[in-house]
Amino acid sequence: MKIWTKIEWAIIVAASVLLLLLLILFAYNHPHSDDFSYNYFLQHKDYWEAQKYLFANNTGRFVSTTLIFLSPLKQHSIAGYQWLTAGLFLGFSLSLFMCLYIVLSGYVKGKSIVFLFAFLFLGFCSFIPNLQEFIYWLSAEATYMTAASFWLWSIVFHFLLAQPKHQHKWWLWLLCGLNTIAICGCSEAGILLNSIPVMLHLIYPRPNKSRHKGIWFILVIYLLASYLTSSAPGNINRHQQTPFSGNLLLAFSGGFYAAGFWLSKWALIFMPLVCFYILIFGHRLKNWSMQISHFKVFRAKTIFIGSLIFFLLCQIIVVWMSGSTPEPRFENVLFLFLLLSFLFASQLMMQEQSEFFDMLKGKLHRGFKTLSFIYLLCIFIVIPNNTINAMLDVMSGNARAYNQENIRRYSLITKSKGNIIGVPSIKFRPQIIYYPTLSCSTSIDTNDIPRRALADYFGKKWIYEYPCSVEIPDYSIKELLKQKRQQFFSKQKT
């Protein structure tokens, strides 16, 4: 008896290879930017004083701040930083799997859930706009990726608590409440995302038309935690000092622009993913979608249009708050939301148009499955994605060389007796984990807090790099193949 078909094996193996490549890159990852800034506050203040200072002057994200304060940089451990960032990433991956397992385990076998997880993991990690900041930068991990993890658990808790057999389990309500505080305390992105499971739980129909009082408890916690984060003095202070924030005309124009920009890019990605899901996996959840479709709000068109409206509103809110279009690390979270929403909508569409999709189970079904797999494979080859970049970074040795350059930098800085130090610029810049950390200016910039914090980390007044502009080596697939050809097939052995 086959565990998985050939196509399913191909997806699972590809996802496993990607996971392995991403984990390898953690060994070459280095802290940067706000990682040193947060460490600066911890070095000059105790934990509670640092928390109060940031809450009053910089940010209301009290949970993400706590997670960043766990950074081993306080003990000057780069290896500890690498382990911590890797652990948070594995936590996110486990959250995605557990969300699928708990919600779907009563309707499909475990092996199907493993395949669906591999498919989602591969699609998400390959095409999110900025993988580097999402999983390799602790400050963004704690703010956005961890919020996404808590959001997945929020779906799980509200799914369970909407069922009569779980409604009277007080510990589930308690866990849901703690999770609500955590997601709201991570970032504004978490606040926006958590409104979805809370709203669906509120309007979910019940046989006796009465709601368990626990949902009102969760709603109060959600509103209080959201208010605490968004209305913190630090948030208000940053909002007032940010140019162009609070302008409604800019918010709507910038929000529509950002939504159109990302959707135009993601449409080419979502199309093959949805087609592949429908032809390979969708029919397995027929019983699940049949039960879900009894709830009138769960209609394919409603989910599709509603998710697009929510996506647009998120863009508008962020532009209104920040005065500029959202950073790609924020879009990473919305990419996950849209991917799950579109697959959910396609599942409901299969239920609503069952006669058409049953036709695919006939003689043409195998051909359609093969074509959809080839289509998906072509997308991975043609569209630039993180899987290819991770493979190039590891196989070319670019990531290893980048790590060695950083280690030499640290050694040079530590051994130098001066307070203002110049170090060589980074020549090897892996696409997945590289991030510029130093200024080219020899003058101390008191307003450049991250770079001042980096110098303080090493006990110096200022650190700069030279030369300013370095040609970045070409690490395309073609160049990599040329290198391997020279290495293995050259007639002149080196």
Disulfide bonds with the S-S distance in Angstrom:
none
